[in-house]
Amino acid sequence: MSPTMKDQSKLFKTFPCSRPADSRSPSEEDPSPRTSTDTGSPYVMSPWNPAASSSPFVKSPWLQSSAAVAPLAEHPSSARLIGSLVRQNGHLYSLATDGDLLYTGSDSKNIRVWKDQAEFSGFKSGSGLVKAIVLSGGKIFTGHQDGKIRVWRASHRDSTQYKRVGTLPRLRDFLKSSINPSSYVEVRRHRNAVWLRHFDAVSCLSLDAEAGLLYSGSWDKTVKVWRVADSRCLESFTAHDDAINSVAGASAGWCSRGRPTGL
């Protein structure tokens, strides 16, 4: 194997799979012909088929009326843009949804809230462009260029007003760790930092709602695990030798993370 092929093989993993039902030899084939109306067709059952009743597209609150779905239902192979939201205020870096609300983050340090394809509300962070957004239990977690994770909540009196209710890590936890020499790790040559906080941009967030855990990935090459209930950092580990751009947590305790050149 050439060096190039060796390098490429590191970016992919293969897993064994069962023999597909249709991968039979000619002698094993079912004599009855198959038709396009077969209810077992992968396409018919696929969530990407707009005609399927379970399709998230059909239930989307962003559709102004059920009539907008009709052309797609009649022609399942077609697709078209149904709307576009424009706000001339920085480049868009992050998206998250909660019911009929859409949250967007940009390099203007603003978090915009959209409803019914129109701007509904918004709030601004003091520093750091917004690179990631996740929502849990009425809280909004935002990851920023300055290495911080900020926590927000809508006002009980006015749902269009938002206020910051915390930061990860909590200030008291960070100060407590900063006076302990064993809390420092080498992050770059001749530079140490407290392990509790990302020292570079928080580029991605993922929430495991069942376990109550928040995963944060950063350009500092680390992934940190936070307990949502008390905002405590439970673990931090170096996941790659390069910047991390995506992270996904699973309820089984698995964490997958991505970098520019692969997993």
C-alpha positions as CSV (number, residue, x, y, z in Angstrom):
1,M,0.0,0.0,0.0
2,S,1.4,3.4,-0.9
3,P,1.9,6.1,1.8
4,T,-1.0,8.1,0.4
5,M,-3.4,5.2,0.7
6,K,-2.1,4.5,4.2
7,D,-2.9,8.1,5.2
8,Q,-6.3,7.9,3.7
9,S,-7.2,4.6,5.4
10,K,-6.7,6.3,8.8
11,L,-9.7,8.6,8.1
12,F,-12.2,5.9,7.7
13,K,-13.4,2.9,9.7
14,T,-15.3,0.0,8.3
15,F,-17.8,-2.1,10.2
16,P,-19.3,-5.6,9.3
17,C,-22.8,-5.6,8.2
18,S,-25.4,-8.3,7.5
19,R,-26.0,-9.5,4.0
20,P,-28.6,-7.4,2.3
21,A,-31.8,-9.2,1.4
22,D,-31.5,-8.3,-2.3
23,S,-27.9,-9.5,-2.6
24,R,-28.9,-13.0,-3.6
25,S,-27.6,-15.1,-6.4
26,P,-29.8,-15.5,-9.6
27,S,-30.9,-18.9,-8.4
28,E,-32.1,-17.4,-5.1
29,E,-34.1,-14.6,-6.6
30,D,-37.8,-14.3,-5.8
31,P,-39.7,-15.2,-9.0
32,S,-42.3,-12.6,-8.3
33,P,-41.5,-9.3,-9.9
34,R,-40.8,-6.2,-7.7
35,T,-42.6,-3.0,-8.4
36,S,-42.0,0.6,-7.5
37,T,-45.0,0.5,-5.2
38,D,-43.3,-1.9,-2.8
39,T,-44.0,-0.6,0.7
40,G,-40.7,-1.9,1.9
41,S,-38.7,0.4,-0.4
42,P,-36.0,2.2,1.5
43,Y,-37.1,5.5,-0.2
44,V,-40.7,5.1,0.9
45,M,-39.6,4.6,4.5
46,S,-36.9,7.3,4.3
47,P,-37.5,10.4,6.4
48,W,-36.2,12.3,3.4
49,N,-39.3,11.3,1.5
50,P,-41.7,14.3,1.9
51,A,-44.7,12.1,1.3
52,A,-44.0,10.0,4.4
53,S,-46.2,11.0,7.3
54,S,-43.3,10.9,9.7
55,S,-41.2,13.3,7.7
56,P,-40.0,16.3,9.8
57,F,-40.3,18.4,6.7
58,V,-44.1,17.9,6.6
59,K,-44.5,18.9,10.2
60,S,-42.1,21.9,10.0
61,P,-43.6,25.1,11.5
62,W,-41.7,27.0,8.8
63,L,-44.1,25.9,6.2
64,Q,-46.7,28.7,5.8
65,S,-49.4,26.2,4.8
66,S,-49.9,22.6,3.9
67,A,-50.4,23.7,0.3
68,A,-46.6,24.3,0.1
69,V,-46.1,20.6,0.5
70,A,-48.4,19.5,-2.3
71,P,-45.9,20.0,-5.2
72,L,-43.4,17.9,-3.3
73,A,-45.9,15.2,-2.4
74,E,-46.9,14.8,-6.0
75,H,-43.3,14.8,-7.2
76,P,-41.2,13.2,-4.4
77,S,-38.0,13.5,-6.5
78,S,-38.2,17.3,-6.6
79,A,-37.0,19.8,-4.0
80,R,-37.1,23.5,-3.8
81,L,-36.3,26.4,-1.5
82,I,-39.3,27.4,0.6
83,G,-37.9,30.5,2.3
84,S,-34.8,32.6,3.1
85,L,-34.1,34.6,6.2
86,V,-31.8,37.6,5.8
87,R,-30.3,39.9,8.4
88,Q,-27.4,42.1,7.3
89,N,-25.4,41.8,10.5
90,G,-22.3,39.6,10.3
91,H,-21.6,36.1,8.9
92,L,-23.8,33.2,10.2
93,Y,-21.9,30.5,12.2
94,S,-24.5,28.5,14.1
95,L,-28.1,27.4,14.1
96,A,-30.5,25.7,16.7
97,T,-34.2,25.2,16.9
98,D,-36.7,24.9,19.7
99,G,-40.3,24.3,18.7
100,D,-41.3,27.1,16.3
101,L,-38.2,29.2,17.2
102,L,-34.9,29.3,15.3
103,Y,-31.8,30.7,16.9
104,T,-28.8,31.9,14.9
105,G,-25.4,33.1,15.9
106,S,-23.0,35.3,14.0
107,D,-19.6,37.1,14.1
108,S,-21.5,40.2,15.2
109,K,-21.7,38.6,18.7
110,N,-25.5,38.6,18.3
111,I,-27.9,35.7,18.8
112,R,-31.1,36.3,16.7
113,V,-34.4,34.5,17.4
114,W,-36.7,33.9,14.4
115,K,-40.4,32.9,14.3
116,D,-42.7,32.3,11.4
117,Q,-39.9,33.3,9.0
118,A,-39.5,36.7,10.6
119,E,-37.2,38.1,13.3
120,F,-38.8,37.6,16.7
121,S,-36.2,38.7,19.2
122,G,-32.5,38.8,19.9
123,F,-29.7,39.3,22.4
124,K,-26.0,40.2,22.3
125,S,-23.0,38.7,24.0
126,G,-20.4,40.9,25.5
127,S,-17.5,39.3,23.5
128,G,-16.7,36.5,21.2
129,L,-18.5,35.6,18.0
130,V,-21.1,32.9,18.4
131,K,-19.8,29.6,16.9
132,A,-22.2,27.1,18.4
133,I,-25.7,26.9,20.0
134,V,-27.6,24.2,21.8
135,L,-30.8,24.3,23.9
136,S,-31.9,22.3,27.0
137,G,-34.6,22.7,29.5
138,G,-35.3,26.4,28.7
139,K,-31.6,27.2,28.7
140,I,-29.5,28.3,25.7
141,F,-25.9,27.4,25.6
142,T,-23.6,29.3,23.2
143,G,-20.0,28.6,22.4
144,H,-17.8,31.6,21.6
145,Q,-14.6,32.6,19.9
146,D,-13.1,33.7,23.2
147,G,-13.2,30.1,24.6
148,K,-16.2,30.6,26.8
149,I,-19.6,28.9,27.0
150,R,-22.4,31.3,28.0
151,V,-25.8,30.3,29.4
152,W,-29.0,32.2,28.7
153,R,-32.6,32.0,29.6
154,A,-35.8,33.8,28.4
155,S,-37.5,36.1,30.8
156,H,-40.6,34.6,32.5
157,R,-42.4,38.0,32.1
158,D,-41.5,38.6,28.5
159,S,-40.5,35.7,26.2
160,T,-38.8,38.1,23.8
161,Q,-36.2,39.2,26.5
162,Y,-33.2,37.1,27.3
163,K,-30.6,37.4,30.0
164,R,-27.3,35.6,30.8
165,V,-27.6,33.3,33.7
166,G,-24.2,31.8,33.8
167,T,-20.8,30.9,32.1
168,L,-19.0,27.6,31.8
169,P,-16.9,27.1,33.7
170,R,-18.4,28.9,36.7
171,L,-16.3,31.8,37.9
172,R,-15.8,30.3,41.4
173,D,-14.8,26.9,40.0
174,F,-12.2,28.6,37.7
175,L,-10.8,30.8,40.5
176,K,-10.5,27.7,42.8
177,S,-8.6,25.8,40.2
178,S,-6.4,28.7,39.2
179,I,-4.7,28.7,42.7
180,N,-3.9,25.0,42.4
181,P,-0.7,24.4,40.5
182,S,-1.8,20.9,39.6
183,S,-4.7,22.4,37.6
184,Y,-2.4,23.7,35.0
185,V,-1.6,21.9,31.8
186,E,0.6,22.7,28.9
187,V,-1.5,24.0,26.0
188,R,1.3,25.4,23.8
189,R,5.0,25.6,24.0
190,H,6.1,27.6,27.1
191,R,2.4,28.3,27.9
192,N,0.2,26.7,30.6
193,A,-3.5,27.1,31.2
194,V,-6.1,25.9,33.7
195,W,-7.6,22.7,32.3
196,L,-11.1,23.7,33.3
197,R,-11.5,26.2,30.5
198,H,-11.0,26.2,26.7
199,F,-8.1,28.5,25.8
200,D,-9.2,28.7,22.2
201,A,-12.5,29.1,20.3
202,V,-15.4,26.8,21.3
203,S,-16.3,25.6,17.8
204,C,-19.1,23.1,18.6
205,L,-21.5,21.9,21.2
206,S,-23.6,18.7,21.6
207,L,-26.1,17.8,24.2
208,D,-27.0,14.4,25.6
209,A,-30.3,15.3,27.1
210,E,-30.9,11.8,28.6
211,A,-27.7,11.8,30.5
212,G,-27.8,15.5,31.3
213,L,-24.4,16.1,29.7
214,L,-23.0,18.9,27.5
215,Y,-20.0,18.2,25.2
216,S,-17.9,21.1,24.0
217,G,-15.2,20.9,21.3
218,S,-12.6,23.5,20.7
219,W,-9.8,24.7,18.4
220,D,-7.5,23.9,21.4
221,K,-7.9,20.2,20.4
222,T,-9.8,19.2,23.5
223,V,-13.3,18.0,24.3
224,K,-14.8,18.9,27.7
225,V,-17.8,17.2,29.3
226,W,-20.1,19.3,31.5
227,R,-23.0,18.3,33.8
228,V,-25.9,20.5,32.9
229,A,-27.6,20.3,36.3
230,D,-24.8,22.1,38.2
231,S,-22.5,23.4,35.4
232,R,-19.6,21.3,36.6
233,C,-16.8,20.2,34.2
234,L,-16.5,16.4,34.7
235,E,-13.8,15.6,32.2
236,S,-11.4,17.1,29.6
237,F,-9.4,15.2,27.1
238,T,-7.3,15.9,24.0
239,A,-9.2,14.4,21.1
240,H,-7.1,15.4,18.1
241,D,-3.8,16.8,17.1
242,D,-5.7,19.6,15.2
243,A,-8.7,21.9,15.7
244,I,-12.0,20.2,16.5
245,N,-15.0,21.4,14.4
246,S,-17.8,19.0,15.3
247,V,-18.8,16.9,18.3
248,A,-21.7,14.5,18.9
249,G,-22.6,12.8,22.2
250,A,-24.7,9.7,22.6
251,S,-26.8,8.4,25.5
252,A,-24.7,5.3,25.6
253,G,-21.7,7.3,26.7
254,W,-20.0,7.5,23.4
255,C,-18.6,10.8,22.0
256,S,-17.7,11.3,18.3
257,R,-15.7,14.3,17.2
258,G,-14.4,15.7,13.9
259,R,-11.5,17.6,12.7
260,P,-10.8,19.3,9.3
261,T,-9.2,16.1,7.8
262,G,-11.6,13.5,9.2
263,L,-12.4,11.6,12.4
